Amino acid sequence: MVRVAAERGLVGEAEPVAGFLDVDGVLDSAHDLFAAFEDVPVLHTFAVKAAALVPVLRLLADAGMGCEVASPGEFAQATAAGVPADRIVVDSPAKTRAELTHVLAHGAAVNADNFTELERMDELLAAQPSASVLGLRVNPQVGQGTIAAMSTAGESSKFGVPLREARTRIVQAFAARPALTRLHVHVGSQGCPLELMVEGVREVYELAEEINRTLRRPQVNSIDLGGGLPVDFSSDDRPAFAEYATLLRARIPGLFDGRYTIVTEFGRALLAKNGFIAAVVEYVKDAGGRRIAITHAGAQVATRTVFMPDAWPLRVGAFTADGKRKTGVLQRQDIAGPCCFAGDVVATGRNLPELAPGDLVVLPDTGAYYFSTPWSYNSLPRPAIHGFTNRDGEPRFATVRTRQSMAEVVAESGAEHRDALGALGRLEKA
């Protein structure tokens, strides 16, 4: 597909970096997820932050998925994609009154992050009833995975109500609010083994059982499992939805007996393996005994990899300018990006065929979080994104997002207020 993209000018001198999404792969991943939970009542939502792109959300909505959103912007993107409110779940640790009022008026599900937010929702619902499903996020405090920054079930996580410290108060909160019917848990977004994820779900399942038993009514009728299925960036292995569901069934059989609707919020697991970045090699140089290829894919599209290379390593593929895979003697080479700071290196010491100006480098497994959520360092434009399919043997592409124009870059930087500060200066002098 790299060759066809290069032939059609989707990446090359005029388009030095671009993202590509495998539509067939995305749909296959969604199918695998549905198959893993096919025998229970379930709502699968896509974590919008993993690919905040309206065409992607629409594709997944047409496949039967909803959206998990964590900001007013993501809510607007989900609704723009045509996702109905009853298939949207709102999560965020910092929801404003305005945001809560808006989503409750639309009937989207809301998972409160803390007791203060529950009280805020009480006030809003007293003024205007809502059809929203209401839930409470609980931190099961089962420990961290291998990437602390992505783990949300440690002792002092900023997310959710800590279970060990507030178990009684949680039960009381449900007793006081018959409309509170959902529990939400999310152990982490990468680096968490399946066993740790399942342990977090088990803790919250047992809490649901305790609440219903204490209140003598089946008040908690749905459990949001969050997402976080880890992705192996070192191989072509795909996230194992079936393995996760099988382990859940073995450890928590009551979760699957039909009493609870299950909600999932997968993001990276659905898209990472179904996308890649292709970028032009602009220069190649030798410095300090190292061969360095300067490319157009750096921290602006691979932010996590640049700043946390050990936690987010990416493989690198080498291709000629016309998109053919390069061959030849392997050399140790660094792959650097275009950002103006020394640490903008995507990969270090990789054995690749010798790269030359005009060649292409390809970063696989970047369908989630990479090109879809770029960093505007150096005012580099957001790259174009294209979806593709090859199901019928004829490669076809569709534009997901056009490359940001220079006019848009300038407008985003406050061009319409060009003289605002000067006017303040003149006012001060007067």
Secondary structure, DSSP 4 states (H G I P E B T S, - for coil): -HHHHHHTTSSSSSSSEEEEEEHHHHHHHHHHHHHHTTTS-EEEEEEGGG---HHHHHHHHHTT-EEEE-SHHHHHHHHHTT--GGGEEE--TT--HHHHHHHHHHT-EEEE-SHHHHHHHHHHHHHS-----EEEEEE------S-GGGB--STT-SSSEEHHHHHHHHHHHHHT-TTEEEEE---BSSS--HHHHHHHHHHHHHHHHHHHHHHTS----EEE--------TTSSPPP-HHHHHHHHHHH-GGGGSSSSEEEEEE-HHHHGGGEEEEEEEEEEEEETTEEEEEES-STTT-HHHHH-TTTS----EEE-TTSPBP-S-EEEEEEE-SSSSTT-EEEEEEEEEPP-TT-EEEEES-TTTTTTS---GGGPPPPEEEEEE-TTSS-EEEEEEPPPPHHHHHHHTTGGGTTHHHHHHHHHH-
